[in-house]
């Protein structure tokens, strides 16, 4: 059994795509975990490892966790590791409108989505992590209803459509896909994943 350490249903569905089929996966809600892991690290990697260790130790289950966010060049990397937590009580639509307003007079709209994926085995005390990104730019408006989070304002390099306008294509391009693909490749040597 493998714990996906999140309560975000969109993220769970996305991550399940990367897990080998023979492995049973559960979420925090499935296990009734109410505690919240600290996410006070200075990097995506640090936060992903903290989450994996925190929930792995509580549940005694092999655990995967991620920390991801949007990094915008013209805003000095904002919102970065605070992507999910800035304007915490607001919807993502309101957050995106706020970001578009901040970029209104900026020529440089370069951005990237970053994901750090971590694995922790509380029995063997194994910790692994991978970080990957996808480069692109911020659109002039919110476009599309697919995906989640900031997807409707992010246009990956080589495309004219936002992640929010993509359906299947996003899953092969995304930062999360890249990070978890790398992580499961590393885990391929661990007997549990054979």
C-alpha positions in Angstrom: 0.0 0.0 0.0 1.2 3.5 -0.8 -0.1 6.7 0.8 -0.5 9.8 -1.4 -0.1 12.5 1.2 -2.7 15.0 0.0 -6.4 15.9 0.4 -6.6 17.6 -3.0 -8.8 15.3 -5.1 -7.5 16.7 -8.4 -3.9 16.1 -7.3 -4.8 12.5 -6.2 -6.3 11.7 -9.6 -3.4 13.2 -11.4 -0.8 11.3 -9.2 -2.7 8.0 -9.5 -1.8 8.1 -13.2 1.9 7.7 -12.4 1.6 4.9 -9.8 2.2 1.3 -11.2 -1.2 -0.4 -11.4 -0.4 -3.2 -9.1 0.2 -0.9 -6.2 -2.8 0.0 -4.0 -3.0 3.7 -3.2 -4.8 5.5 -0.4 -5.2 9.2 0.5 -5.1 11.0 3.8 -8.9 11.1 3.8 -9.0 7.4 3.2 -6.9 6.8 6.4 -8.8 9.5 8.3 -5.7 11.6 8.9 -6.7 15.0 10.2 -3.3 16.5 11.2 -1.6 19.0 8.9 2.0 18.6 8.0 4.2 21.8 8.4 5.0 23.4 5.0 7.5 26.0 6.2 10.5 25.0 4.1 12.3 27.4 1.8 12.1 25.1 -1.2 9.7 22.8 -3.0 12.0 19.8 -2.2 12.2 20.6 1.5 8.4 20.9 1.8 7.8 17.7 -0.2 10.2 15.7 2.0 8.7 17.2 5.2 5.2 16.2 4.2 6.3 12.6 3.2 8.1 12.1 6.5 5.4 13.6 8.6 2.5 11.5 7.2 4.7 8.4 6.7 5.6 8.5 10.4 1.9 9.0 11.5 0.5 6.3 9.3 3.5 3.9 9.2 2.8 3.6 5.5 5.2 4.1 2.5 4.3 7.7 1.5 4.6 9.9 -1.6 4.1 13.7 -1.3 4.7 16.6 -3.5 5.0 20.4 -3.2 4.5 22.4 -6.3 3.9 25.9 -7.4 4.0 28.7 -9.9 7.3 30.7 -10.2 7.0 34.0 -12.1 10.2 35.7 -13.2 8.8 39.3 -13.3 7.6 38.9 -9.7 10.9 37.6 -8.4 9.7 34.1 -8.2 6.3 34.9 -6.6 4.2 33.1 -5.5 6.7 30.2 -5.5 6.5 27.9 -2.4 3.6 30.0 -1.2 1.5 29.3 -4.3 -1.2 27.3 -2.4 -1.1 29.4 0.7 -1.0 33.0 -0.4 -4.5 34.6 -0.3 -5.5 31.3 1.5 -9.1 32.2 2.0 -9.6 33.2 -1.6 -10.5 31.1 -4.7 -8.0 30.3 -7.3 -9.9 32.5 -9.7 -9.4 35.5 -7.3 -5.7 34.5 -6.9 -5.2 34.4 -10.7 -7.0 37.8 -11.1 -4.6 39.2 -8.5 -1.6 37.8 -10.4 -2.8 39.1 -13.7 -3.2 42.6 -12.1 0.3 42.4 -10.8 1.6 41.6 -14.3 -0.6 44.2 -16.1 2.4 46.5 -17.1 5.0 43.9 -17.3 6.6 42.9 -20.6 8.2 39.8 -19.2 5.6 37.1 -18.6 8.0 34.1 -18.3 7.0 31.6 -15.7 7.4 28.0 -14.8 5.5 25.4 -12.8 7.8 23.5 -10.4 7.0 20.2 -8.7 9.1 18.3 -6.1 8.0 14.7 -5.5 9.2 12.8 -2.5 9.0 9.2 -1.2 9.5 8.1 2.4 9.5 4.6 3.8 9.0 4.8 7.6 10.3 1.2 8.1 13.4 1.3 6.0 14.0 5.0 6.6 14.4 5.6 2.8 13.9 9.1 1.5 14.0 10.0 -2.2 13.1 13.2 -4.0 13.0 14.6 -7.5 12.3 18.2 -8.7 11.2 19.0 -12.3 9.6 22.0 -14.0 7.8 23.0 -17.1 8.6 26.4 -18.6 6.1 28.8 -20.2 4.5 32.2 -19.7 1.5 33.8 -18.0 -1.5 34.5 -20.3 -3.3 37.8 -20.5 -6.5 36.3 -19.1 -8.0 33.3 -17.4 -8.6 30.7 -20.1 -10.1 27.2 -19.8 -11.8 25.3 -17.1 -9.6 22.1 -17.1 -6.9 21.2 -14.7 -6.8 23.0 -11.3 -5.0 25.7 -9.4 -3.2 28.2 -11.7 -3.6 26.0 -14.9 -5.9 28.5 -16.7 -3.2 31.3 -16.8 -0.2 29.1 -17.7 0.8 28.6 -21.3 3.6 26.0 -21.7 6.4 26.8 -24.1 5.6 25.7 -27.7 1.8 26.0 -27.2 -0.8 28.7 -27.6 -3.3 27.2 -25.1 -3.2 27.2 -21.3 -3.1 24.1 -19.2 -6.7 25.0 -18.3 -7.6 24.6 -22.0 -5.8 21.3 -22.4 -7.3 17.9 -21.6 -4.9 15.0 -22.1 -1.9 16.9 -23.3 -1.3 18.5 -19.9 -0.7 15.1 -18.3 2.3 14.4 -20.4 3.7 17.9 -20.2 3.2 18.8 -16.6 5.8 19.4 -13.9 4.0 16.8 -11.7 4.2 14.2 -14.5 7.9 14.8 -14.9 8.7 14.8 -11.2 6.7 11.6 -10.4 8.0 9.8 -13.5 11.5 10.5 -12.3 10.6 9.4 -8.7 9.1 6.1 -9.8 12.1 5.4 -12.0 14.3 5.8 -9.0 11.9 3.6 -7.0 12.1 0.9 -9.6 15.1 -0.6 -7.8 13.1 -1.0 -4.6 11.6 -4.5 -4.2 8.3 -3.0 -3.1 7.8 -1.5 -6.6 8.7 -4.7 -8.5 
